[in-house]
Amino acid sequence: MVPVEILKRLDIFDNLNKQELEAITEIADIRDCPKATVIFTENQEADALFVLLQGNVALHFEVGRHEEAIVHSVGAGQAFGWSALIQPYLFTASAKCINNSKLVVIDRYRLRSLLDEDCHMGFVVMEKLAELVSERLKDTRLQLISMLHS
């Protein structure tokens, strides 16, 4: 269980009320990940949403044989693994800890259930998720432009 005080500091939950945050505390856990831990891989089933508390996580995808492009560096307080809330529920990139990291891990099924039951919570979280996806799309586009001009 993750304390409400921690959840309310996270970007994706910053507009939720105390009751909504308390519901999320019941389905969220904290996980310590050593440096170089692969959290998930591209095309793997997305069974959880993650939020970085401490450390750094790189999001990357394969661009060729044995080559990968880092498309985003996740900072403290930021969510990643948004594919857990969007069909077809497959990760679109891989995530790896750059250094020792601490994550909030939220089960996809239980979070989807909460969002379906509470329209306000669903709207707020999905609005934040849309901002997140937009940011990642921009980062990916810039990475692609950089690769084409290298």
Buried (B, 14 or more C-beta within 10 A) or exposed (E): EBEBEBBBEBBBBEBBEEEBBEBBBEBBEBBEBEEEBEBBEBBBEBBBBBBBBEBBBBBBBBEEEEEBBBBBEBEBBBBBBBBBBBEEBBBBBBBBBBEBBBBBBBBBEBBBEBBEEBEEBBEBBBEBBEEBBEEBEEBBEEBEEEEEEE
